[in-house]
Amino acid sequence: MINKKVASVSDALKDIQNGQTIMLGGFGLCGIPENSIAELVKLEVTDLTCISNNAGVDDFGLGLLLQKRQIKKMISSYVGENAEFERQMLSGELEVELTPQGTLAEKCRAAQAGIPAFFTPAGYGTEVAEGKEAREFNGKMHIMEEAFKADFSIVKAWKGDEAGNLIFKGTARNFNACMAGAAKITIAEVEELVPAGVLDPNQIHIPGIMVQRIFQGEKFEKRIEQRTVRQKN
Amino acid sequence: MALTKEDIAKRIAKEVKDKYFVNLGIGIPTLVANYVREDISVEFQSENGVLGMGPFPFEGEEDADVINAGKQTITTLPGASFFDSAFSFGMIRSQKVDLTILGAMEVSENGDIANWKIPGKMVKGMGGAMDLVASAENIIVAMMHVNKAGESKLLKRCSLPLTGVGCVKKVVTELAVLEIVPEGFKLLERAPGVSVEDIKKATEGNLIIEGTIPEMVIN
C-alpha cells in the first residue's frame, strides 16, 4: 500500500502558490472541501484561478476567498446567490468564464481520463461557442471543448483510506468524483479517514491512484443552502 | 382568466407519460412533480447527480448531502441512484432522459431559447440549461407569455443571449399551449376564458391558428 495520508490540512496545502489553477469539488455548498477553503484563506495565496461549478455564498465556500480578493478568475457554470461575486464581476475585478455545467464536468473528466478535447452539442449557436471549432456529427452541430489543465484538484469525500481510495455520499459526489485525478496533484479531505483494508474494494468510487494527499477534515459545517421541508400530518 | 403558476405546472404535468425519465428546471417546472398522475411510473432526474428524486424531507430529516439542482434538500425514492456530474450529463447527452421541462425569458418562433443572461443586468450563468436544451429530444418550456411591461416573450427572434438554437418543442404559458412548427408558434389550446384575440395580441412571433382552438383542461 502506498500511503497518501498527511497529518493536517496545512501539510496538504503547503505548496500552493500564488497564481495557480485549482479545481474545487462541490455543487452549491454540497460536498465542498470546506477545511481546505478555510486553509486557503489562512495561507493568503492570491491571483488564483478557481474551477468550481459555483462560487459559494457571501460568507461560506469560495465566497470566503472572494471576500479576501484571492481569486483572479473563476470558471463556473452558475454564480447566482453571491452579491460580492456579482460586484467584483461587474466592476471587472474578477474575470469570469461561464461554462455549461455538463461541459464543465466533462472538461474535468477529460483531464482525469487523459483526453485532450471532446465535442459536445452544448452551447452551439450561443456565445459559448465563439472562437471554438464547430463540427457536424450525425447531422448535428457540436463544438470542441478542451480538457482542463490545473495545478491542484481539491475534493471532498465522505470516507477515505490511507491508500487514497474515496467513497462519496449522496449528491455530494457531484464534481468531486470528476475532479479527483484531473490535476497535477489531487488533495482529498474526508469526513472519516480509515486505515487501508477497512473499506470494501467493491464499494470504492475513486481508486487511490487518483489521489496524492488525503487527510481527515477537522470539522464539517455542511451548511444547507435551501432548506426545504414538508410538514408531517 | 390567465393561468396561475400552479395551473401552468398542472397543464404541463399532463405531458408526463408512463415510464418517462424527466428533468425539471428551477421555478414553475419544479412544481410539475406535484401534479403528475399517480397511476404512472415516472423518475425525476436532477443534473447534479440523482435519479429517483422524491418529495422534500420531513422537518428535521434534511440531509446536506442530498439536494437537487436548485440546491433544495430532497429525499430519494426506492430505486434511486446517485452518480457524479459528468455521468449525469452523459445520460442527458445520450438522450436517456425523455423529457426536459425548463423556464425561459424568451422563446423564438424557430424554437430558440434564452434564459441565462441579461447583458449588463443579470449574469448568473447557464448552469446545466445549455447541455439540457442541446441534447434533449423533448423540451417543454414553462414561461410567462408577456413581461411585466406587457411585451411579448414569444418572439420572432430572441433579443437576449441564446441558451440553445431550434430546440424548444412546446411552450405552456399563462395564456396558451403552443407547439413550435417550422412556420412558427402553432396554437394548440387557450387558457379558460382567454380568447384567440388575446393570445394574438400577446404573441410577437408568427402565430398559427388552425380551426377552433379548444380550452385547456387543467384538472
Interface residues (C-beta under 8 A of the other chain):
Chain A: F27 G28 L29 C30 G31 N53 S76 S77 Y78 V79 G80 E86 M89 V96 L98 P100 Q101 G102 T103 L104 A105 E106 C108 R109 T120 P121 A122 G123 Y124 G125 T126 E127 V128 W158 F168 K169 G170 T171 A172 R173 N174 F175 N176 A177 C178 K222 R223 I224 E225 Q226 R227 T228 V229 R230 Q231 K232
Chain B: S46 E47 N48 G49 V50 P55 F56 P57 F58 E59 G60 E61 E62 D63 A64 D65 V66 I67 N68 G70 K71 Q72 T73 I74 F82 F83 D84 S85 A86 S88 F89 I92 R93 D112 V123 K124 G125 M126 G127 G128 A129 M130 D131 A134 S135 P161 L162 T163 G164 V165 G166
